[in-house]
Amino acid sequence: MTFGARLGAVLMGTVLAGFATLSLAAGAADPFPRYPALAPAVAFWTDVFGRQSEHTSVVHVARTPQIVLARLHFDAGLPATQRREQERAALSQMQQRLERLHDDLVAGASLDAESKALLARFGTTANPQVVKAAATDLRTQRGVRERTAHAMEVSGHFLPMMEATFERHALPVALTRLPFIESSFNLEAYSKVGAAGLWQFMPATARHYMRLDEAVDDRRDPWMATDGAARHLADDYALLKDWPLAITAYNHGRNGIRRGLEKTGGKNLLDLIERYDNPRFGFASRNFYAEFLAAKDIESAAETYFPEVRRAKPIAFVEVTLAHYVPYAELVKLGGDDPQLFQKLNPGYSPEVRSGRLWVPRGATIRIPDHNAQRFEAAYASLPASARNAAQRVYWREHKVVSGNVLGQIARRYGVSAKSIQQANNLANANRLRIGQVLRIPPAAGETLQTAAKSKPKPRIHVVKSGQTLSAIARLHGVTTRQIADTNQLADANTLRPGQRLRIPQG
């Protein structure tokens, strides 16, 4: 075991009573330009993050989010499903109102007071074409003030470390405000498309910058993920040479930004926003930089927006690099026997590691509360040989996908849940399996690790039902008709009888 350097200079220092305000060195150019054309969008997101409650939503034009056409208010206890229903109803109603307004404008009809007020929302751009376009470009945006306030509090645990990391990479420390819009500093954040952690890394991107396997998911570790995010953003900037573009690339992908610039002949973010007509460059990408500026502004003036919030203090710790594969439970005991604190400092270990089905891998960095460092070093030296292992536990079985396989079918074959297979393989879409794809299968309940790895699935018996054919039975179980025929020594595969018991081979 080797002990890393203490992070005391940053993590154990006194936290400022208020919120940190960033400032550039005198005379330095602002790396984050304030395009006048984006000012209305920045103001919109400032309102969403800093003023608009989660119990409110606004109906607005997607292309020009600052054009707010209606405000909705919800009861605090209203279920999310009912809120979404009300939002959909409000969108439909507003679309109809805009279509009527367009028709009235084209016909030269006199407008009532309500229609005049609606038209005034478009400001100097008001005309029939703008109104017509807006009718098919509506969306709702819920307020997130409460979420932002919580993020301000939680961020105190991590921002000093994050700023130090970005300084070490010679990057603007204001970039550390991106998690306010990516995850609201929620360590458990997990998107529907598979992005995880404070920095919302997708699995494919994460593997370029950090460890992601069955034992460790560094996306969920703020320290590791921050270093990965710094290198990711540095790579984006190295390619694009412009921070608004690089920041947008964090959402859209650096190659996507480059293709957009090539297609439009653009030079900067405004060129993309104004000229790039691509469905993949949608609302989120168009607004990502404006959201970043809004989050940065709010954080620097947090006392104004959130006077009630006090930032959490960083936790003092020592980093330890393991020389062996060690059970997670043993490390918890050595680190002070506080499971919650240990997991808070080491959130990247998988459920398989925390449950003991896998061990904390050799070479992994763990964090120990500073006051337990000496105790930990002495206790580690006295660990029995059974707790200090030279290799990882054998855990996974493997299944090769064949034609007709679906995840639920595979799960039933091995006696596990479809969700557990999906998680074990980081499958973003459980319905998209490829023939020849090799899936890792976790052990079923009650199986030991060693037997799970070495054993084959329990023999399966299929009782033939009236009307069933061999090909239908083969598709049901994800095997071939030849495999079933050979296993059961069927002389004629076309003469099945109801009640006949067939042994189903492994796929």
C-alpha positions in Angstrom: 0.0 0.0 0.0 1.2 3.5 -0.8 -0.1 6.7 0.6 -0.7 9.5 -1.7 -0.2 13.2 -0.9 -2.6 14.9 1.4 -4.9 17.3 -0.3 -5.0 19.6 2.8 -4.0 22.7 1.0 -7.3 22.8 -0.7 -9.6 20.4 1.2 -8.7 21.1 4.8 -8.5 24.9 4.5 -11.2 27.2 5.9 -14.2 27.6 3.6 -15.2 31.1 2.8 -18.3 32.2 4.6 -20.0 33.2 1.3 -19.7 31.8 -2.2 -16.5 32.0 -4.3 -16.5 34.7 -6.9 -14.2 34.2 -9.8 -12.2 36.9 -11.4 -9.6 37.0 -14.2 -6.2 38.5 -13.8 -6.1 42.2 -14.5 -5.9 42.7 -18.3 -6.7 39.1 -19.2 -9.2 38.5 -21.9 -12.5 36.9 -20.9 -12.4 33.3 -22.4 -16.2 33.2 -22.2 -17.5 36.0 -24.5 -20.9 37.6 -23.9 -22.4 37.6 -27.4 -25.2 40.3 -27.4 -27.4 37.9 -29.4 -27.3 35.4 -26.6 -28.1 37.9 -23.8 -31.9 37.2 -23.9 -31.3 33.4 -23.6 -28.8 33.9 -20.7 -31.5 36.0 -19.0 -34.1 33.3 -19.6 -31.9 30.6 -18.0 -30.9 32.9 -15.1 -34.6 33.1 -14.4 -35.1 29.3 -14.6 -32.1 28.5 -12.4 -32.3 31.3 -9.9 -35.9 32.6 -9.6 -38.4 30.1 -11.1 -39.7 27.6 -8.6 -40.0 23.9 -9.5 -43.8 24.4 -9.0 -43.9 26.6 -12.1 -43.4 26.1 -15.8 -43.3 28.5 -18.7 -44.6 28.0 -22.2 -42.0 29.5 -24.6 -40.7 29.4 -28.1 -37.8 26.8 -28.4 -35.7 28.8 -30.9 -36.1 32.0 -28.9 -36.5 30.8 -25.3 -36.8 34.4 -24.0 -40.2 34.7 -25.7 -42.3 33.4 -22.8 -46.0 33.1 -23.8 -47.6 31.7 -20.6 -46.7 30.8 -17.0 -48.2 27.8 -15.3 -48.4 27.3 -11.5 -48.8 23.9 -9.8 -49.8 22.8 -6.3 -46.8 21.6 -4.3 -48.2 18.1 -4.0 -49.3 17.7 -7.6 -48.1 14.3 -9.0 -45.6 14.6 -11.9 -48.0 12.8 -14.3 -50.7 15.4 -13.7 -48.2 18.2 -14.1 -47.1 16.9 -17.4 -50.7 16.5 -18.5 -51.4 20.2 -17.7 -48.2 21.2 -19.5 -49.3 19.3 -22.6 -52.8 20.9 -22.4 -51.2 24.3 -22.1 -49.0 23.7 -25.2 -52.0 22.5 -27.3 -54.0 25.6 -26.2 -51.2 28.0 -27.0 -50.6 26.4 -30.4 -54.3 27.0 -31.2 -54.1 30.6 -30.0 -51.1 31.3 -32.1 -52.6 29.7 -35.2 -55.7 31.9 -34.8 -53.5 34.9 -34.3 -51.6 34.2 -37.5 -54.9 33.9 -39.4 -56.2 37.1 -38.0 -53.0 38.9 -38.9 -53.0 37.6 -42.5 -56.7 38.6 -42.9 -56.1 42.0 -41.4 -58.7 41.4 -38.7 -58.9 43.6 -35.7 -57.3 42.0 -32.6 -58.9 41.8 -29.2 -56.9 42.8 -26.1 -55.8 39.2 -25.4 -54.5 38.7 -28.9 -52.7 42.1 -28.8 -51.0 41.1 -25.5 -49.9 37.7 -27.0 -48.5 39.5 -30.1 -46.6 41.9 -27.9 -44.7 38.9 -26.5 -42.8 38.7 -29.8 -41.5 42.3 -29.5 -40.1 43.9 -32.6 -40.1 40.5 -34.4 -43.9 40.3 -34.4 -45.3 39.3 -37.8 -47.5 36.6 -39.2 -44.5 34.4 -40.3 -42.9 34.5 -36.9 -46.2 33.7 -35.2 -46.8 30.8 -37.5 -43.3 29.4 -36.9 -43.7 29.7 -33.2 -46.9 27.7 -33.2 -45.0 24.6 -34.1 -41.9 25.4 -32.0 -43.3 25.5 -28.5 -42.0 23.8 -25.4 -42.4 24.0 -21.6 -39.6 24.7 -19.1 -39.9 23.9 -15.5 -38.2 26.0 -12.9 -35.3 24.5 -10.9 -34.6 27.1 -8.2 -34.9 24.6 -5.4 -32.6 22.2 -7.2 -30.0 24.9 -7.8 -30.1 26.0 -4.2 -29.3 22.4 -3.1 -26.6 22.2 -5.7 -25.0 25.4 -4.2 -25.0 23.8 -0.8 -23.5 20.4 -2.0 -21.0 22.0 -4.3 -19.0 23.1 -1.3 -17.8 19.6 -0.8 -16.2 19.6 -4.2 -15.6 23.0 -5.7 -12.2 23.6 -4.0 -11.0 20.3 -5.3 -12.5 20.9 -8.8 -10.9 24.3 -9.1 -7.5 23.0 -8.0 -7.8 20.2 -10.6 -8.7 22.6 -13.4 -5.8 24.9 -12.4 -3.5 21.9 -12.5 -4.6 21.4 -16.1 -4.2 25.1 -16.9 -7.9 25.5 -17.6 -10.3 28.4 -16.6 -11.7 27.4 -13.2 -15.1 28.8 -14.2 -15.5 25.6 -16.2 -16.1 23.9 -12.8 -19.6 25.4 -12.9 -20.7 23.1 -15.6 -22.1 20.5 -13.1 -24.7 23.0 -12.0 -26.4 22.5 -15.4 -25.2 18.9 -16.1 -26.3 17.3 -12.8 -27.1 19.9 -10.2 -24.2 18.3 -8.2 -26.2 15.2 -7.8 -23.8 12.3 -7.4 -26.5 9.8 -8.2 -27.6 11.6 -11.4 -28.2 9.1 -14.2 -29.9 10.1 -17.5 -32.3 8.1 -19.5 -29.5 7.7 -22.2 -26.9 6.4 -19.7 -25.0 9.5 -18.7 -23.9 9.3 -15.0 -22.3 11.4 -12.2 -21.7 15.0 -11.6 -20.2 15.5 -15.1 -22.7 13.3 -16.9 -20.3 11.2 -18.8 -21.6 8.7 -21.3 -20.0 5.2 -21.1 -18.2 5.4 -24.4 -16.7 8.8 -23.6 -15.9 7.9 -20.0 -13.7 5.0 -21.1 -11.3 7.4 -22.8 -10.8 9.4 -19.6 -11.4 7.2 -16.6 -12.0 3.7 -15.4 -15.4 2.1 -16.2 -15.8 -1.6 -15.7 -17.6 -4.2 -13.5 -15.8 -3.1 -10.4 -15.4 0.7 -10.8 -17.4 3.5 -12.3 -15.3 6.6 -12.0 -18.1 8.7 -13.5 -19.7 8.5 -10.0 -16.5 9.6 -8.3 -16.3 13.4 -8.2 -12.6 13.4 -7.9 -11.8 11.0 -10.8 -14.7 12.4 -12.9 -13.4 16.0 -12.5 -10.0 15.0 -13.7 -11.6 13.2 -16.7 -13.8 16.3 -17.4 -10.8 18.6 -17.3 -8.9 16.4 -19.9 -12.1 16.1 -22.0 -12.6 19.8 -22.1 -8.9 20.4 -22.8 -9.2 18.0 -25.8 -12.3 19.9 -27.0 -10.5 23.2 -26.8 -7.4 21.8 -28.5 -9.5 20.9 -31.5 -11.9 23.8 -31.6 -9.7 26.7 -30.3 -12.7 28.5 -28.8 -14.3 28.1 -25.4 -18.0 28.7 -26.4 -17.5 25.9 -29.0 -15.6 23.7 -26.7 -18.3 24.0 -24.0 -21.0 23.3 -26.5 -19.0 20.3 -27.6 -19.2 18.9 -24.1 -22.9 18.5 -24.8 -23.0 17.9 -28.6 -19.6 16.2 -29.2 -16.5 17.8 -30.6 -16.8 16.0 -34.0 -20.4 17.1 -34.2 -19.4 20.7 -33.7 -16.6 20.4 -36.3 -19.0 18.9 -38.8 -21.5 21.8 -38.1 -18.8 24.4 -38.7 -17.7 22.7 -41.9 -21.2 22.4 -43.3 -22.1 26.0 -42.5 -18.8 27.6 -43.1 -19.1 29.1 -39.6 -16.4 30.3 -37.3 -18.1 30.6 -33.9 -21.0 29.4 -31.8 -23.4 32.1 -33.1 -22.8 30.9 -36.7 -23.9 27.4 -35.6 -26.9 28.6 -33.7 -28.0 30.8 -36.7 -27.1 28.5 -39.6 -26.8 24.9 -38.5 -30.1 23.1 -39.3 -29.6 19.6 -38.0 -32.0 17.7 -35.7 -29.1 16.5 -33.6 -28.0 20.1 -32.9 -31.2 20.6 -31.0 -32.5 22.7 -28.1 -30.1 21.4 -25.5 -27.0 22.0 -27.6 -28.2 25.4 -28.8 -28.7 26.6 -25.2 -25.8 24.8 -23.5 -23.4 27.8 -23.5 -26.1 30.3 -22.5 -27.0 27.9 -19.6 -23.3 27.8 -18.6 -23.1 31.6 -18.5 -26.3 31.8 -16.5 -25.1 29.2 -14.0 -21.7 31.0 -13.7 -23.5 34.3 -13.0 -25.8 32.9 -10.4 -23.0 31.1 -8.6 -20.9 34.3 -8.4 -23.8 36.1 -6.9 -25.2 33.3 -4.9 -25.9 35.4 -1.8 -28.4 37.4 -3.9 -30.2 34.5 -5.3 -29.9 32.1 -2.4 -29.3 34.1 0.8 -30.6 31.1 2.9 -28.0 28.6 1.6 -24.7 27.8 3.3 -22.1 25.8 1.4 -21.1 22.5 2.8 -17.5 22.1 4.0 -15.0 19.8 2.2 -14.0 16.6 3.9 -10.4 16.2 4.9 -9.0 12.9 3.7 -5.9 11.0 2.7 -5.6 9.0 -0.6 -4.5 5.4 -0.5 -3.4 3.2 -3.4 -4.1 -0.5 -2.8 -1.4 -3.1 -3.5 -3.9 -6.0 -3.3 -7.5 -6.9 -4.1 -9.3 -6.3 -0.8 -12.9 -6.9 0.3 -14.8 -3.6 0.5 -16.1 -4.4 4.0 -12.6 -4.8 5.3 -11.6 -1.3 4.0 -14.7 0.2 5.6 -13.6 -1.2 8.9 -10.0 -0.1 8.5 -11.2 3.4 7.5 -13.1 4.0 10.7 -16.1 1.6 10.4 -18.4 4.4 9.1 -20.0 2.9 5.9 -21.8 6.1 4.9 -18.7 8.3 5.2 -16.6 5.7 3.4 -19.0 5.5 0.5 -19.3 9.3 0.4 -15.5 9.4 -0.1 -15.4 6.4 -2.4 -18.7 6.5 -4.5 -17.3 4.9 -7.6 -17.3 1.3 -6.6 -20.0 -0.9 -8.1 -22.8 -2.7 -6.2 -20.8 -5.9 -6.9 -17.9 -4.5 -5.0 -19.9 -3.0 -2.1 -21.8 -6.3 -1.7 -18.6 -8.4 -1.7 -19.2 -10.2 -4.9 -16.1 -8.5 -6.3 -13.2 -7.0 -4.4 -11.8 -3.5 -4.5 -9.2 -3.8 -7.3 -5.5 -3.6 -6.9 -4.1 -0.2 -7.9 -7.4 1.5 -7.0 -7.3 4.8 -5.1 -9.4 4.9 -1.9 -9.9 7.8 0.4 -9.7 7.6 4.2 -10.8 10.3 6.6 -7.7 12.2 7.6 -8.0 11.5 11.3 -8.0 7.7 10.6 -4.9 7.7 8.3 -2.4 6.4 10.8 -4.8 3.8 12.2 -5.6 2.6 8.7 -1.9 2.1 7.8 -1.3 0.0 10.9 -4.5 -2.0 10.5 -3.8 -2.7 6.8 -0.4 -4.1 7.6 -2.0 -6.6 9.9 -4.7 -7.8 7.5 -4.8 -11.6 7.1 -3.6 -13.1 3.9 -7.2 -14.1 3.0 -8.1 -10.4 2.8 -5.1 -9.4 0.6 -5.5 -11.2 -2.7 -3.4 -11.2 -5.8 -6.3 -11.6 -8.3 -9.9 -10.5 -8.7 -12.7 -12.8 -7.8 -14.2 -14.7 -10.7 -17.7 -13.5 -11.2 -19.2 -13.2 -14.6 -20.5 -15.9 -16.9 -20.7 -15.1 -20.6 -23.5 -15.5 -23.1 -23.1 -15.1 -26.8 -26.2 -13.5 -28.5 -27.8 -15.6 -31.2 -30.6 -14.8 -33.6 -33.9 -14.4 -31.8 -32.4 -13.6 -28.4 -34.0 -10.9 -26.4 -32.8 -9.7 -23.0 -35.8 -11.0 -21.0 -35.4 -14.5 -22.6 -31.6 -14.5 -21.8 -32.4 -13.4 -18.2 -34.9 -16.2 -17.6 -32.4 -18.8 -19.0 -29.8 -17.9 -16.3 -32.3 -17.1 -13.5 -31.4 -13.4 -13.2 -33.2 -10.2 -13.9 -33.0 -8.4 -17.3 -32.1 -5.2 -15.4 -29.0 -6.9 -13.8 -27.7 -8.0 -17.2 -28.4 -4.5 -18.6 -26.5 -2.9 -15.8 -23.6 -5.4 -15.9 -23.1 -4.6 -19.6 -23.9 -0.9 -19.6 -26.6 -1.4 -22.2 -28.2 2.0 -23.0 -31.0 0.2 -24.9 -32.0 -3.2 -23.7 -33.8 -3.9 -27.0 -30.7 -3.5 -29.1 -28.7 -6.7 -29.0 -26.3 -7.8 -31.8 -25.9 -11.3 -33.0 -22.5 -12.4 -31.8 -22.4 -9.9 -28.9 -21.0 -11.3 -25.7 -22.9 -10.4 -22.6 -21.7 -10.8 -19.0 -24.2 -12.6 -16.9 -24.1 -12.0 -13.1 -24.8 -14.9 -10.8 -28.3 -15.8 -9.8 -29.5 -15.4 -6.2 -28.0 -18.1 -4.0 -25.2 -18.9 -6.4 -21.7 -18.6 -5.0 -19.2 -16.7 -7.0 -17.0 -19.6 -7.9 -19.9 -21.8 -8.9 -21.6 -19.1 -10.8 -18.5 -18.6 -12.9 -17.9 -22.3 -13.6 -21.4 -23.7 -13.6 -23.7 -23.9 -16.6 -27.3 -22.8 -16.4 -29.7 -25.3 -15.1 -31.1 -27.7 -17.7 -34.3 -26.4 -19.2 -37.3 -28.5 -20.1 -40.0 -27.3 -22.5 -43.4 -29.0 -22.5 -44.9 -28.9 -26.0 -48.2 -27.2 -26.3 -50.9 -27.9 -28.9 -50.0 -26.3 -32.2 -46.3 -25.5 -31.3 -43.7 -26.2 -33.9 -40.0 -26.8 -33.4 -39.0 -23.6 -35.0 -41.4 -21.6 -32.7 -39.9 -23.4 -29.7 -36.4 -22.7 -30.9 -37.2 -18.9 -31.3 -38.7 -18.9 -27.8 -35.5 -20.1 -26.2 -33.0 -18.5 -28.5 -31.5 -21.7 -30.0 -31.7 -23.4 -33.4 -34.1 -26.2 -34.4 -31.0 -28.4 -35.1 -29.8 -27.9 -31.6 -33.1 -29.1 -30.1 -33.4 -32.0 -32.5 -29.9 -33.2 -31.8 -30.2 -32.8 -28.0 -33.5 -34.8 -28.0 -32.5 -37.2 -30.8 -35.7 -36.4 -32.8 -36.0 -38.6 -35.8 -38.6 -36.2 -37.3 -38.7 -32.6 -36.2 -42.1 -32.2 -37.6 -43.9 -34.7 -35.4 -44.2 -33.1 -32.0 -47.0 -34.1 -29.7 -48.7 -32.0 -27.0 -47.2 -32.8 -23.6 -43.9 -34.0 -25.0 -40.9 -32.8 -22.8 -38.0 -31.4 -24.7 -34.6 -30.7 -23.3 -33.4 -27.2 -24.4 -29.7 -26.9 -25.0 -27.7 -23.8 -24.1 -27.4 -21.3 -26.9 
